[in-house]
Amino acid sequence: MSSPIDLILKFSRDLAYEKPQGEDALWDFLVRRGANLLGCHAASFFETDEAKRLLTFRKSIGPVGGDLVGVSFGYQGVVGACAEGKEPVLINDAETSPLFTKKVDTGTGFKTKNVIAVPAFANGELLGVAEFINAQAGSFNGEDLKAASLLASLVARDVYISRQEATIKQLNLKGESTINNLSGGFIGSDMEGKVIFFNPKASEIFEVGQEYLNKPVVELFQLCPDIVSAIGDVLKQGKTVRRQEFTCMVNGKKKVVGYSSINIKGVDGKIIGAGIIFQDITNL
């Protein structure tokens, strides 16, 4: 029989190898793989709403699992006690435990004999409670409880990361939309000197398409040397300027461009690149 450490290591390796994408897939992995490794007949994951003290079946497997997904109820029973106390709970005789409520069993015809409930925490936030029911060995032990807690923590960590990535993606999309709709031109590069922004107005002013996007900033030299210098000063020296001008030739026409250079910052406030905001002021 595998030791708890072996069980956790296998779960962790499988999690890294399979890479479930998104919250649903991750919670599904927790209940299915967790139930298999812990050796139990049923398992569920409950999403928690601490403000409303509400539990919702997010994932559930077992004889009646499919009928429970989406059902919500107030904090009660073993899972409610786990959510309330934010501590793992092990009950080996559900029939006599004051924490156990028979409501789900009565409504489904399922018979709960023993149960483990563990909180799923990430970054100090309770994301939900994982419940494992009816050990095939006849009862759960303290090592099972520790293992279940670690399995829930591993998945909660990945769910938290998934949420952060989704948030950053939305912010990036919002930022890209804002940049593309600027009334002025914008060209930006990452810290490695690759062009990551070249908005439509920049294309209009310099009468080009998107051929410079994802290319090294130095290739902009053929477009206008002053762009390379302005972005280079920010990347190499951290030097930004406001309301400066440069002159360049665009398809044989002399253009005067007013610009400011900036640091590009990520959602965490760290500098992730450099850029210039500019306008064609030839006729002003």
WOVEN-V141446 format. One record per helix or strand of 2 or more residues. SS is the DSSP state (a for helix, b for strand). FROM is the first residue (numbers start at 1). TO is the last residue. If there is no record, write none. Layout:
ss=SS from=FROM to=TO
ss=SS from=FROM to=TO
//
This chain:
ss=a from=4 to=18
ss=a from=23 to=38
ss=b from=40 to=49
ss=b from=54 to=61
ss=a from=65 to=67
ss=b from=72 to=74
ss=a from=77 to=85
ss=b from=89 to=91
ss=a from=94 to=96
ss=a from=103 to=108
ss=b from=115 to=122
ss=b from=125 to=135
ss=a from=142 to=180
ss=b from=185 to=190
ss=b from=194 to=198
ss=a from=200 to=206
ss=a from=217 to=222
ss=a from=225 to=237
ss=b from=244 to=250
ss=b from=253 to=265
ss=b from=271 to=280
//
